[in-house]
Amino acid sequence: MRMLHMMIRVGDLDRSIQFYTKVLGMKLLRRKDYPEGRFTLAFVGYGDESGHTVLELTHNWDTPAYDPGNGFGHIAVEVDDAYQACAEVRRLGGKVSREAGPMKHGTTVIAFVEDPDGYKIEFIQKKS
């Protein structure tokens, strides 16, 4: 068994694809409209779906926005340098919600950024 994907609902699919591809450096792997159901699915990730877990962005055409709620936590992404990753997100117009630094009660360097819909993405710096 392996994990295939995680899904989040997004209010503006093009804006979300722009964030995940341009700001976080993922690739748009596939996108398909379902006119009869009035929704579009887009899959983004750092590698092909055959060997990597990816993120499914679901856009329901008649829903302009979602509240991320309090049950969902975050998406975690490993980065070489969390400080540099935050600087790059900021440079590209993204929102850094927790600056890079050691995690509370630990030494692992982490940071948090938010996508256009308010979903949190945790950067976890590779251990050297």
Secondary structure, DSSP 4 states (H G I P E B T S, - for coil): ----EEEEE-S-HHHHHHIIIIIS--EEEEEEEETTTTEEEEEEESS-TTTS-EEEEEEETT------TTT---EEEEES-HHHHHHHHHHTT-EEEEEEEEPTTS--EEEEEE-TT--EEEEEEPP-
